[in-house]
Amino acid sequence: MAWTIELSSKARKELEALSNEDRKRVGSYLDELLTLETPRDRGRALTGNFRGYWRYRIGDIRVICDIEDERFIIIALRIDRRSQVYRRSLPRRIRGRYGK
């Protein structure tokens, strides 16, 4: 089964706020994730208040994701610079969608 990526409304806004160059880098990286057998081959599991989420590092940009193995979906929750991405809280896990 092939993986798909969904962006939360917050992640979509944050992506649009990045420069064109950064948007292209993030897009290319996310496209690469889709070619992997499992998205956990890259990135790192988060701990503490962010336990259960995954982080992908693209230069100084971080993409915080929730991975739904049952549905083969990577949900990008936050996309921002390292200095900002961990300052704001993430949505609580709810059955269904994140801010859609």
Residue, then its C-alpha position, 0 to 999 in steps of 0.5 A: m500500500a502506498w503512503t499519502i500525506e495530508l496537511s492540517s489547516k495549520a500546517r498548510k498556513e505555515l507552509e504557505a508562510l515559508s519562502n519559495e525555496d523552503r517550500k520546495r525543499v519541504g515538498s521534495y522531502l515529503d515526496e521522498l517520504l512517500t517512496l519509503e516502505t515506512p516513513r519511520d525510516r527517516g525522522r525521529a520519534l518525539t518525546g515528552n509533551f510531543r510523545g507519539y508524534w514524529r519529527y522530520r528535519i529539513g535544514d532549520i525547518r521541522v515538520i511535525c507529523d502523526i503517522e496513521d499506520e492503519r490508513f497509510i497516512i502521514i498527517a503533517l500537523r506543524i511546519d515551521r522553523r526549529s525556533q518556533v515549531y515546539r513553542r505552540s502546542l499540537p492538537r490533541r489526538i482526535r478520531g478523524r481530522y486535525g483542524k480540517 
